[in-house]
Amino acid sequence: MKHTLSRRDDSTRCRAGSTSAASPELTMKPKQPDRFIRTARLWGPSLPLPGIPTVAFALLAGSCAFSGFLPAADTPPPAANAVIEVARVTNLKTLDDQYHLAMGDRVSYRVIEDKDEVKALVVTDSGELEVPYLGRVKAVDKTCKQLAQEVKLALEKDLYYQATVILAVDQLNKKRGSVYVVGQVRTAGAVDIPSDEILTLSKAILKAGGFADFADKKRVRITRQGGSGDSPKTPLVVDVSAIFEKGKTETDINLEPGDLIFVPSRAFNF
């Protein structure tokens, strides 16, 4: 009597077969951009060589491996080498957690599961990075480690089953922006904020050539934007003469990109 599989047995066999080693494993979720990686077999199907004795076949395979036609048994395939190399540099704990990104910084970006080349991204003037698949992501004032974790969570929410995001600073911008000094100073205009330095009010005035002869040093005003598209905040009045003449550095204000410094003139110029 022939044994026939029931529908239940057949479906069970299909499910069991779907988890076999030969089945492809996707790292991106369905219905997403076709940037996925399949786990493929490293070696092709064996070639039928009928009639060749076992010893002769072994000698032939060894000769081919030695001459470069076939990879030697003790040489890991290229994919294995890539995995070993990646394991050395893709630990999220090793990412920089000290430097905070600024406008104009150039960073390298990659997702290990994509196996793509490293992409160069630049922090825009709005403080964002154009991340593939996600669009613009806020990056300024964040460390590489912090930003990589945020991008990882965003990718795994809808696009990836697992995303190992690597971010590293390639080149720092020489400046983080500019402040503008106007009024009673020797050289009015823009003053750059170095990327590796905190620019204070007193430093900005010195870089603008110092006070002019009739400057009111006790009523220097700082006007700061509240945010993108927001109206300026109420100006802050600072007695800069106390900083220069009495050493009250605790009143020296750290400036931010876009700050406007106005030095008024004295009411009586004598």
QUIJO-V860969 format. One line per field, one symbol per residue. phi: phi as a letter, one per 40 degrees, with the letter a starting at -180 (. if undefined). psi: psi as a letter, one per 30 degrees, with the letter a starting at -180 (. if undefined). burial: I if it has 24 or more other ideal C-beta (glycine too) atoms within 12 Angstrom, else O. A space follows every 10 residues. Layout:
phi->???
psi->???
burial->???
//
This chain:
phi->.ccbcccccc ccccccccbc ccccbcbbcc gbdcbbbbcb ccbcccccbc gccccccccc cccccccgcb ccccbccdcc ccccccccbb cdccccbbcc cbdgcbbcba bdccfcccbc bbccccgbbc cdgbgcbcbc gbcccccccc cdcccccbbb cabbcbbacc acccachabb bbgcbcbcic bcbccbaccc ccccccccgg cccbccccbc bbbbccicgc ccccdbcbcc cccccbgccc cccccbdgcb bbbccccbca
psi->kkkkkleeee eeeeeeffgl ffkkkkflll hlkhilkkjl kfklkkkjik fkleeeeeee eeeeeeffek klegjkleee eeeeeeffgg kffflkgekk klkfkklkkl jeffhllkkk lkklfgglkj kkffakkkfk gkleeeeeee eeeeefefek ekjjkkkkke kkkflgallk klbilejkak kkjkfgkkjl eeeeeefgfl klegkjffhk kkkkkfajfl lklkkkkkjf efeeffgiff fkkkllkfkk kkjllleji.
burial->OOOOOOOOOO OOOOOOOOOO OOOOOOIIOO OOOOOIIOOO OOOOOOOOOO OOOOOOOOOO OOOOOOOOOO OOOOOOOOOO OOOOOOOOOI OIOOIIOOII IIIIIIIIII IIIIOOOOOO IIIIOOIIIO IIIIOOIIII OIIIIIIIII IIOIIIOOII OOIIIIIIIO OIIOOIIIII IIIIIOOIOO IIIOIOOOII IIIIIOIIOO IOOOIIIOII IIIIOOOOOO OOOOOIOIOI OOIIOOOOOO OIIIIIIIII IIIIOOOOOO
//
